Amino acid sequence: MIDGLLILLLFQFFGEVIIRLTGIPLPASVVGMVLLLLALLLEAPFTQRVAPAAAGLIKHISLLIFPLGVGIVLQWHRYEEYALALGVAVVLGTILSMILVTLMLKKLLGGKHQEPTSKAHGDDHAG
C-alpha cells in the first residue's frame, strides 16, 4: 500500500512540475489526476498497486474533507460577500454533476441494465 501512496504522490508531484513549468491556471492536483487517468487508461504496469492505496484514502475521505469545512467556517468573513454565488455554484454544480453522471452511466452501461418489467394482471393467459 505504501508503494501505491508513493505513486499517487508522484503523480501529484508531476502535476506540480507541469504547472510550475507551463503556468497553466489549474490546480496541480487536477493535472496530476489527469496524468494518473492517462496512465490507468494506458494500463501502465504500476497501476495495479494504486488500487489498495486509493481504496484506503476513499475509506477515510471525510477526514480529508473535514479541514476544508473547518477552514471555510473559520474564514467565513472572507467569503461572506460571495455567499450567494458560492451557494448557487454548489447547488448547480451538484445538480449538473448528478445529471452528467447519470447520462454517462446510461451511455457506458448501454442497455446492460434493464428495469424489470412487471406484467399487468390479465396479460398472462394460461389457456
DSSP file with accessible surface (Angstrom, degrees, kcal/mol):
  #  RESIDUE AA STRUCTURE BP1 BP2  ACC     N-H-->O    O-->H-N    N-H-->O    O-->H-N    TCO  KAPPA ALPHA  PHI   PSI    X-CA   Y-CA   Z-CA
    1    1 A M     >        0   0  120      0, 0.0     4,-2.1     0, 0.0     5,-0.2   0.000 360.0 360.0 360.0 -33.8    0.0    0.0    0.0
    2    2 A I  H  >  +     0   0  122      1,-0.2     4,-2.4     2,-0.2     5,-0.2   0.905 360.0  52.4 -62.0 -40.6    2.9    2.3    0.7
    3    3 A D  H  > S+     0   0   65      1,-0.2     4,-2.2     2,-0.2    -1,-0.2   0.885 107.6  52.9 -64.9 -34.2    4.1    2.0   -2.9
    4    4 A G  H  > S+     0   0    0      2,-0.2     4,-2.4    45,-0.2    -1,-0.2   0.913 108.9  48.9 -64.4 -42.7    0.6    2.9   -4.1
    5    5 A L  H  X S+     0   0   50     -4,-2.1     4,-2.6     1,-0.2    -2,-0.2   0.900 110.1  51.8 -63.1 -39.9    0.6    6.1   -2.0
    6    6 A L  H  X S+     0   0  108     -4,-2.4     4,-2.3     2,-0.2    -2,-0.2   0.897 108.5  51.0 -64.2 -38.1    4.1    6.9   -3.3
    7    7 A I  H  X S+     0   0   15     -4,-2.2     4,-2.2     2,-0.2    -2,-0.2   0.933 110.5  48.9 -64.3 -44.0    2.8    6.5   -6.9
    8    8 A L  H  X S+     0   0   36     -4,-2.4     4,-1.9     1,-0.2    -2,-0.2   0.927 113.1  47.1 -61.3 -44.2   -0.2    8.8   -6.1
    9    9 A L  H  X S+     0   0  102     -4,-2.6     4,-2.5     1,-0.2    -1,-0.2   0.864 108.2  56.4 -65.8 -34.7    2.2   11.4   -4.6
   10   10 A L  H  X S+     0   0   82     -4,-2.3     4,-2.7     2,-0.2    -2,-0.2   0.919 107.0  48.6 -63.6 -41.4    4.5   11.1   -7.6
   11   11 A F  H  X S+     0   0   19     -4,-2.2     4,-2.2     2,-0.2    -1,-0.2   0.883 110.3  51.2 -67.8 -35.3    1.6   11.9   -9.9
   12   12 A Q  H  X S+     0   0   93     -4,-1.9     4,-2.3     2,-0.2    -2,-0.2   0.916 110.2  50.4 -65.2 -39.2    0.7   14.9   -7.8
   13   13 A F  H  X S+     0   0  119     -4,-2.5     4,-2.7     2,-0.2    -2,-0.2   0.926 108.1  52.1 -62.6 -43.7    4.4   16.0   -8.0
   14   14 A F  H  X S+     0   0   82     -4,-2.7     4,-2.6     1,-0.2    -1,-0.2   0.907 109.1  51.1 -59.7 -40.4    4.3   15.6  -11.8
   15   15 A G  H  X S+     0   0    0     -4,-2.2     4,-2.4     2,-0.2    -1,-0.2   0.918 109.6  50.0 -61.8 -41.4    1.2   17.9  -11.8
   16   16 A E  H  X S+     0   0   65     -4,-2.3     4,-2.5     2,-0.2    -2,-0.2   0.923 110.6  49.4 -63.3 -43.2    3.1   20.4   -9.7
   17   17 A V  H  X S+     0   0   52     -4,-2.7     4,-2.4     1,-0.2     5,-0.2   0.934 111.3  49.0 -63.0 -44.7    6.1   20.4  -12.0
   18   18 A I  H  X S+     0   0   56     -4,-2.6     4,-2.6     1,-0.2     5,-0.4   0.919 111.9  48.8 -62.4 -42.4    3.9   20.8  -15.1
   19   19 A I  H  X S+     0   0   26     -4,-2.4     4,-2.6     1,-0.2    -1,-0.2   0.924 112.9  47.5 -63.5 -44.4    2.0   23.7  -13.5
   20   20 A R  H  < S+     0   0  191     -4,-2.5    -1,-0.2    -5,-0.2    -2,-0.2   0.881 116.9  42.9 -64.7 -39.2    5.3   25.4  -12.5
   21   21 A L  H  < S+     0   0  143     -4,-2.4    -2,-0.2    -5,-0.2    -1,-0.2   0.855 127.1  28.1 -76.8 -35.5    6.9   25.0  -15.9
   22   22 A T  H  < S-     0   0   82     -4,-2.6    -3,-0.2    -5,-0.2    -2,-0.2   0.703  89.5-135.2-100.6 -25.4    3.9   25.9  -18.0
   23   23 A G     <  +     0   0   56     -4,-2.6    -4,-0.1    -5,-0.4    -3,-0.1   0.690  38.1 171.5  75.3  18.2    1.9   28.3  -15.9
   24   24 A I        -     0   0   69     -6,-0.4     2,-2.2    -5,-0.2    -1,-0.2  -0.406  40.1-123.5 -60.6 132.6   -1.4   26.6  -16.7
   25   25 A P  S    S+     0   0  130      0, 0.0    -1,-0.1     0, 0.0    -6,-0.0  -0.333  75.3 104.7 -81.0  60.2   -4.1   28.1  -14.5
   26   26 A L  S    S-     0   0   89     -2,-2.2     2,-0.1    -7,-0.0    -3,-0.1  -0.960  80.6 -94.1-131.5 153.5   -5.2   24.7  -13.0
   27   27 A P    >>  -     0   0   76      0, 0.0     4,-1.7     0, 0.0     3,-0.6  -0.453  32.1-129.3 -64.7 139.8   -4.6   23.1   -9.6
   28   28 A A  H 3> S+     0   0   12      1,-0.2     4,-2.7     2,-0.2     5,-0.2   0.855 107.5  59.0 -60.4 -34.3   -1.5   20.8   -9.7
   29   29 A S  H 3> S+     0   0   55      1,-0.2     4,-2.2     2,-0.2    -1,-0.2   0.868 103.7  51.3 -65.5 -33.9   -3.5   18.0   -8.1
   30   30 A V  H <> S+     0   0   54     -3,-0.6     4,-2.2     2,-0.2    -1,-0.2   0.929 110.5  47.9 -67.8 -43.4   -6.0   18.1  -11.0
   31   31 A V  H  X S+     0   0   17     -4,-1.7     4,-2.4     1,-0.2    -2,-0.2   0.926 111.7  51.4 -62.9 -41.0   -3.2   17.9  -13.6
   32   32 A G  H  X S+     0   0    3     -4,-2.7     4,-2.5     1,-0.2    -1,-0.2   0.902 108.8  50.5 -61.9 -39.8   -1.7   15.0  -11.6
   33   33 A M  H  X S+     0   0  121     -4,-2.2     4,-2.7     2,-0.2    -1,-0.2   0.886 108.9  51.3 -66.6 -37.1   -5.1   13.2  -11.6
   34   34 A V  H  X S+     0   0   78     -4,-2.2     4,-2.5     2,-0.2    -2,-0.2   0.926 110.7  48.9 -65.2 -41.8   -5.4   13.6  -15.3
   35   35 A L  H  X S+     0   0   47     -4,-2.4     4,-2.3     2,-0.2    -2,-0.2   0.914 111.8  49.3 -62.3 -42.0   -1.9   12.2  -15.7
   36   36 A L  H  X S+     0   0   25     -4,-2.5     4,-2.7     2,-0.2    -2,-0.2   0.914 109.1  52.7 -63.2 -41.8   -2.9    9.3  -13.5
   37   37 A L  H  X S+     0   0   94     -4,-2.7     4,-2.7     1,-0.2    -2,-0.2   0.927 108.9  49.8 -59.1 -44.2   -6.0    8.7  -15.5
   38   38 A L  H  X S+     0   0   88     -4,-2.5     4,-2.2     1,-0.2    -1,-0.2   0.917 110.6  49.9 -61.4 -41.7   -4.0    8.6  -18.7
   39   39 A A  H  <>S+     0   0   13     -4,-2.3     5,-2.2     1,-0.2    -2,-0.2   0.908 112.0  48.2 -63.4 -40.1   -1.6    6.0  -17.0
   40   40 A L  H ><5S+     0   0   76     -4,-2.7     3,-1.0     1,-0.2    -2,-0.2   0.899 111.3  49.8 -66.8 -40.1   -4.6    3.9  -15.9
   41   41 A L  H 3<5S+     0   0  118     -4,-2.7    -1,-0.2     1,-0.3    -2,-0.2   0.851 111.2  48.9 -66.6 -34.3   -6.2    4.1  -19.4
   42   42 A L  T 3<5S-     0   0  142     -4,-2.2    -1,-0.3    -5,-0.2    -2,-0.2   0.403 111.0-126.7 -83.8   1.4   -2.8    3.0  -21.0
   43   43 A E  T < 5 -     0   0  161     -3,-1.0    -3,-0.2    -4,-0.2    -2,-0.1   0.908  31.8-164.2  52.7  51.2   -2.7    0.2  -18.4
   44   44 A A    > < -     0   0   20     -5,-2.2     3,-1.6     1,-0.1     4,-0.3  -0.316  28.0-113.8 -61.0 147.7    0.8    1.1  -17.2
   45   45 A P  G >  S+     0   0  124      0, 0.0     3,-0.6     0, 0.0     4,-0.2   0.798 111.8  54.3 -60.2 -29.2    2.3   -1.8  -15.2
   46   46 A F  G >  S+     0   0   58      1,-0.2     3,-1.4     2,-0.1     4,-0.4   0.588  81.7  89.6 -83.0  -7.7    2.3    0.0  -11.8
   47   47 A T  G X> S+     0   0   15     -3,-1.6     3,-1.1     1,-0.3     4,-0.8   0.772  75.7  66.2 -65.9 -24.3   -1.4    0.9  -11.9
   48   48 A Q  G <4 S+     0   0  155     -3,-0.6     3,-0.3    -4,-0.3    -1,-0.3   0.812  97.4  55.9 -64.0 -28.4   -2.4   -2.3  -10.1
   49   49 A R  G <> S+     0   0  125     -3,-1.4     4,-0.6     1,-0.2    -1,-0.2   0.630  96.6  65.1 -80.0 -12.4   -0.5   -1.1   -7.0
   50   50 A V  H <> S+     0   0    8     -3,-1.1     4,-2.8    -4,-0.4     5,-0.3   0.834  85.2  73.1 -78.0 -31.3   -2.5    2.2   -6.8
   51   51 A A  H  X S+     0   0   60     -4,-0.8     4,-2.7    -3,-0.3     5,-0.2   0.889  95.5  47.0 -56.1 -48.7   -5.9    0.5   -6.1
   52   52 A P  H  > S+     0   0   68      0, 0.0     4,-2.1     0, 0.0    -1,-0.2   0.920 115.1  47.2 -62.5 -38.0   -5.2   -0.5   -2.4
   53   53 A A  H  X S+     0   0    0     -4,-0.6     4,-2.2     2,-0.2    -2,-0.2   0.924 112.9  48.5 -67.2 -43.2   -3.9    3.0   -1.6
   54   54 A A  H  X S+     0   0   31     -4,-2.8     4,-2.7     1,-0.2     5,-0.2   0.911 110.4  51.7 -63.1 -41.1   -6.8    4.6   -3.4
   55   55 A A  H  X S+     0   0   54     -4,-2.7     4,-2.1    -5,-0.3    -1,-0.2   0.908 109.1  50.7 -62.9 -40.5   -9.3    2.4   -1.5
   56   56 A G  H  X S+     0   0   15     -4,-2.1     4,-0.9    -5,-0.2    -1,-0.2   0.899 112.3  46.6 -63.6 -39.5   -7.7    3.3    1.8
   57   57 A L  H >< S+     0   0   69     -4,-2.2     3,-0.6     1,-0.2    -2,-0.2   0.910 111.0  51.4 -68.8 -41.1   -7.9    7.0    1.0
   58   58 A I  H >< S+     0   0  117     -4,-2.7     3,-1.5     1,-0.2     4,-0.2   0.877 102.7  60.5 -65.2 -34.8  -11.5    6.7   -0.1
   59   59 A K  H 3< S+     0   0  166     -4,-2.1    -1,-0.2     1,-0.3     3,-0.2   0.840 115.4  34.1 -59.1 -32.2  -12.4    4.9    3.1
   60   60 A H  T XX S+     0   0  104     -4,-0.9     4,-1.0    -3,-0.6     3,-0.9  -0.039  77.9 126.3-114.9  31.2  -11.3    8.0    5.1
   61   61 A I  H <>  +     0   0   85     -3,-1.5     4,-1.8     1,-0.3     3,-0.4   0.837  68.2  62.6 -61.4 -32.7  -12.4   10.7    2.6
   62   62 A S  H 3> S+     0   0   84      1,-0.3     4,-2.2    -4,-0.2    -1,-0.3   0.876 100.6  53.3 -63.8 -32.7  -14.4   12.5    5.3
   63   63 A L  H <4 S+     0   0  118     -3,-0.9    -1,-0.3     1,-0.2    -2,-0.2   0.818 109.4  49.1 -69.8 -27.8  -11.2   13.1    7.3
   64   64 A L  H  < S+     0   0  103     -4,-1.0     4,-0.3    -3,-0.4    -2,-0.2   0.791 116.0  41.8 -79.6 -28.7   -9.6   14.6    4.2
   65   65 A I  H >X S+     0   0   98     -4,-1.8     4,-1.5     1,-0.1     3,-0.9   0.779  96.3  78.8 -88.0 -27.1  -12.5   16.9    3.5
   66   66 A F  H 3X S+     0   0  142     -4,-2.2     4,-2.3     1,-0.3     5,-0.2   0.876  88.1  55.1 -53.2 -46.1  -13.1   18.0    7.1
   67   67 A P  H 3> S+     0   0   79      0, 0.0     4,-2.6     0, 0.0    -1,-0.3   0.872 104.0  56.7 -59.8 -31.2  -10.3   20.5    7.3
   68   68 A L  H <> S+     0   0  112     -3,-0.9     4,-2.3    -4,-0.3    -2,-0.2   0.944 107.8  47.0 -62.3 -46.4  -11.7   22.3    4.3
   69   69 A G  H  X S+     0   0   37     -4,-1.5     4,-2.3     1,-0.2    -1,-0.2   0.911 112.4  49.6 -62.6 -41.3  -15.0   22.8    6.0
   70   70 A V  H  X S+     0   0   56     -4,-2.3     4,-2.9     1,-0.2     5,-0.2   0.925 109.8  52.0 -63.5 -42.8  -13.3   24.0    9.2
   71   71 A G  H  X S+     0   0   30     -4,-2.6     4,-2.0    -5,-0.2    -2,-0.2   0.907 109.4  49.1 -61.0 -41.3  -11.3   26.4    7.2
   72   72 A I  H  < S+     0   0   67     -4,-2.3    -1,-0.2     2,-0.2    -2,-0.2   0.928 112.8  47.5 -65.1 -42.2  -14.4   27.9    5.5
   73   73 A V  H >< S+     0   0  108     -4,-2.3     3,-1.2     1,-0.2    -2,-0.2   0.939 114.8  45.4 -64.7 -44.1  -16.1   28.3    8.8
   74   74 A L  H 3< S+     0   0  118     -4,-2.9     3,-0.3     1,-0.3    -1,-0.2   0.806 120.6  39.3 -71.0 -27.8  -13.1   29.9   10.4
   75   75 A Q  T >X S+     0   0   68     -4,-2.0     3,-1.9    -5,-0.2     4,-0.7   0.061  76.0 126.4-108.0  25.7  -12.5   32.2    7.5
   76   76 A W  H X>  +     0   0  103     -3,-1.2     4,-1.6     1,-0.3     3,-1.0   0.830  63.1  67.7 -56.6 -33.8  -16.2   32.9    6.7
   77   77 A H  H 34 S+     0   0  126      1,-0.3     4,-0.4    -3,-0.3    -1,-0.3   0.830  98.8  52.9 -58.5 -27.6  -15.6   36.7    6.8
   78   78 A R  H <4 S+     0   0  166     -3,-1.9    -1,-0.3     1,-0.2    -2,-0.2   0.796 117.5  35.9 -74.8 -29.4  -13.5   36.4    3.7
   79   79 A Y  H X< S+     0   0   90     -3,-1.0     3,-1.4    -4,-0.7    -2,-0.2   0.505  89.5  98.0-101.4  -6.7  -16.3   34.5    1.8
   80   80 A E  G >< S+     0   0  115     -4,-1.6     3,-1.5     1,-0.3     4,-0.3   0.865  81.1  50.8 -56.4 -43.3  -19.3   36.3    3.2
   81   81 A E  G 3  S+     0   0  160     -4,-0.4    -1,-0.3     1,-0.3     4,-0.2   0.705 113.9  46.7 -71.6 -15.7  -19.8   38.8    0.4
   82   82 A Y  G <> S+     0   0  129     -3,-1.4     4,-2.9     1,-0.1    -1,-0.3   0.194  77.9 112.9-105.8  15.6  -19.8   35.8   -2.1
   83   83 A A  H <> S+     0   0   36     -3,-1.5     4,-2.8     1,-0.2     5,-0.2   0.901  77.2  47.4 -58.5 -44.7  -22.1   33.6   -0.1
   84   84 A L  H  > S+     0   0  142     -4,-0.3     4,-2.8     2,-0.2     5,-0.2   0.949 114.3  46.5 -63.9 -46.6  -25.0   33.7   -2.7
   85   85 A A  H  > S+     0   0   64      1,-0.2     4,-2.6     2,-0.2    -2,-0.2   0.911 114.2  48.5 -62.6 -41.1  -22.6   33.0   -5.6
   86   86 A L  H  X S+     0   0   78     -4,-2.9     4,-2.5     2,-0.2    -1,-0.2   0.923 112.1  48.9 -64.4 -43.4  -21.0   30.1   -3.7
   87   87 A G  H  X S+     0   0   36     -4,-2.8     4,-2.6    -5,-0.2     5,-0.2   0.929 113.1  46.2 -62.2 -45.5  -24.3   28.7   -2.7
   88   88 A V  H  X S+     0   0   70     -4,-2.8     4,-3.1     1,-0.2     5,-0.4   0.925 112.7  50.9 -63.6 -42.8  -25.6   28.8   -6.3
   89   89 A A  H  X S+     0   0   60     -4,-2.6     4,-2.4    -5,-0.2    -2,-0.2   0.914 112.1  46.8 -62.3 -41.5  -22.4   27.3   -7.6
   90   90 A V  H  X S+     0   0   96     -4,-2.5     4,-2.3     2,-0.2    -2,-0.2   0.946 116.3  43.5 -67.0 -45.7  -22.5   24.4   -5.1
   91   91 A V  H  X S+     0   0   84     -4,-2.6     4,-2.5     2,-0.2     5,-0.2   0.959 119.1  41.8 -66.3 -49.9  -26.2   23.7   -5.8
   92   92 A L  H  X S+     0   0  106     -4,-3.1     4,-2.9    -5,-0.2     5,-0.2   0.897 114.3  52.8 -66.3 -37.0  -26.0   24.0   -9.5
   93   93 A G  H  X S+     0   0   32     -4,-2.4     4,-2.5    -5,-0.4    -1,-0.2   0.902 110.2  48.1 -63.2 -39.9  -22.7   22.1   -9.6
   94   94 A T  H  X S+     0   0   75     -4,-2.3     4,-2.4    -5,-0.2    -2,-0.2   0.939 113.8  46.0 -65.8 -45.9  -24.2   19.3   -7.6
   95   95 A I  H  X S+     0   0   86     -4,-2.5     4,-2.4     2,-0.2    -2,-0.2   0.939 114.2  48.1 -63.3 -45.4  -27.2   19.0   -9.9
   96   96 A L  H  X S+     0   0  101     -4,-2.9     4,-2.8     1,-0.2     5,-0.2   0.914 111.2  51.1 -62.4 -41.3  -25.1   19.2  -13.0
   97   97 A S  H  X S+     0   0   67     -4,-2.5     4,-2.7    -5,-0.2     5,-0.2   0.915 109.8  49.6 -62.4 -42.7  -22.8   16.5  -11.7
   98   98 A M  H  X S+     0   0  119     -4,-2.4     4,-2.2     2,-0.2    -1,-0.2   0.912 112.5  47.5 -63.7 -41.2  -25.7   14.2  -10.9
   99   99 A I  H  X S+     0   0   88     -4,-2.4     4,-2.6     2,-0.2    -2,-0.2   0.941 113.7  47.2 -65.1 -46.2  -27.1   14.7  -14.4
  100  100 A L  H  X S+     0   0   92     -4,-2.8     4,-2.6     2,-0.2    -2,-0.2   0.903 111.9  49.6 -64.0 -41.0  -23.8   14.1  -16.1
  101  101 A V  H  X S+     0   0   86     -4,-2.7     4,-2.6    -5,-0.2    -1,-0.2   0.924 111.5  49.9 -64.5 -41.1  -23.0   11.0  -14.0
  102  102 A T  H  X S+     0   0   72     -4,-2.2     4,-2.4    -5,-0.2    -2,-0.2   0.941 112.6  46.2 -61.7 -46.0  -26.5    9.6  -14.8
  103  103 A L  H  X S+     0   0   98     -4,-2.6     4,-2.4     1,-0.2    -2,-0.2   0.906 113.0  49.7 -64.9 -40.4  -26.0   10.2  -18.5
  104  104 A M  H  X S+     0   0   99     -4,-2.6     4,-3.2     2,-0.2     5,-0.2   0.900 110.2  50.7 -65.8 -41.0  -22.5    8.7  -18.5
  105  105 A L  H  X S+     0   0   95     -4,-2.6     4,-2.9     2,-0.2     5,-0.3   0.926 110.4  49.4 -62.2 -43.0  -23.8    5.6  -16.7
  106  106 A K  H  X S+     0   0  149     -4,-2.4     4,-1.7    -5,-0.2     5,-0.4   0.924 115.0  44.7 -61.5 -42.1  -26.6    5.2  -19.2
  107  107 A K  H  < S+     0   0  160     -4,-2.4    -2,-0.2     2,-0.2    -1,-0.2   0.935 116.4  44.9 -68.3 -44.4  -24.1    5.5  -22.1
  108  108 A L  H  < S+     0   0  122     -4,-3.2    -2,-0.2     1,-0.2    -1,-0.2   0.870 115.7  45.6 -70.3 -37.6  -21.5    3.3  -20.5
  109  109 A L  H >< S-     0   0   75     -4,-2.9     3,-1.9    -5,-0.2    -1,-0.2   0.793  88.6-167.8 -75.7 -27.5  -23.9    0.6  -19.5
  110  110 A G  T 3< S-     0   0   59     -4,-1.7    -3,-0.1    -5,-0.3    -4,-0.1   0.827  70.3 -37.8  47.2  48.9  -25.6    0.8  -22.9
  111  111 A G  T 3  S+     0   0   46     -5,-0.4    -1,-0.3     2,-0.2    -4,-0.1   0.516 106.9 118.2  86.7   2.3  -28.7   -1.2  -22.2
  112  112 A K  S <  S+     0   0  174     -3,-1.9     2,-0.7    -6,-0.2    -2,-0.1   0.820  70.6  59.8 -69.8 -29.8  -27.0   -3.8  -20.0
  113  113 A H  S    S-     0   0  123     -7,-0.1     2,-0.4     2,-0.0    -2,-0.2  -0.889  71.7-179.3-103.6 115.6  -29.2   -2.7  -17.1
  114  114 A Q        -     0   0  139     -2,-0.7     3,-0.0     3,-0.0    -2,-0.0  -0.937  29.7-119.8-114.9 137.3  -32.9   -3.1  -17.8
  115  115 A E        -     0   0  140     -2,-0.4     2,-0.1     1,-0.1    -2,-0.0  -0.519  41.5-103.8 -68.1 137.0  -35.6   -2.2  -15.4
  116  116 A P        -     0   0  116      0, 0.0     2,-0.5     0, 0.0    -1,-0.1  -0.457  34.3-138.7 -65.0 131.7  -37.7   -5.3  -14.5
  117  117 A T        -     0   0  137     -2,-0.1     2,-0.5    -3,-0.0    -3,-0.0  -0.810  10.8-148.6 -94.1 132.7  -40.9   -5.2  -16.4
  118  118 A S        -     0   0  115     -2,-0.5     2,-0.3     1,-0.0     0, 0.0  -0.848  16.0-125.2-102.2 134.5  -44.0   -6.3  -14.5
  119  119 A K        -     0   0  153     -2,-0.5     2,-0.1     1,-0.1     3,-0.1  -0.569  26.2-118.1 -76.2 137.4  -46.8   -8.0  -16.3
  120  120 A A    >   -     0   0   56     -2,-0.3     3,-2.0     1,-0.1     4,-0.4  -0.441  40.1 -91.5 -71.7 149.8  -50.1   -6.4  -15.9
  121  121 A H  T 3  S+     0   0  196      1,-0.3    -1,-0.1     2,-0.1     0, 0.0  -0.393 114.2  25.3 -63.2 132.2  -52.8   -8.6  -14.4
  122  122 A G  T 3  S+     0   0   57      2,-0.1    -1,-0.3    -2,-0.1    -2,-0.1   0.324  92.5  99.6  98.3 -12.4  -54.7  -10.5  -17.0
  123  123 A D    <   +     0   0  104     -3,-2.0     2,-1.1     1,-0.1    -2,-0.1   0.766  66.6  77.8 -75.1 -24.1  -51.9  -10.4  -19.6
  124  124 A D        -     0   0  120     -4,-0.4     2,-0.6    -5,-0.0    -2,-0.1  -0.721  66.7-172.5 -91.7  97.1  -50.9  -13.9  -18.8
  125  125 A H        -     0   0  156     -2,-1.1    -2,-0.0     1,-0.1     0, 0.0  -0.821   9.1-170.4 -94.6 120.7  -53.4  -16.2  -20.5
  126  126 A A              0   0  109     -2,-0.6    -1,-0.1     1,-0.1    -2,-0.0   0.594 360.0 360.0 -86.9 -13.7  -53.0  -19.8  -19.5
  127  127 A G              0   0  116      0, 0.0    -1,-0.1     0, 0.0    -2,-0.0  -0.346 360.0 360.0 173.4 360.0  -55.3  -21.4  -21.9
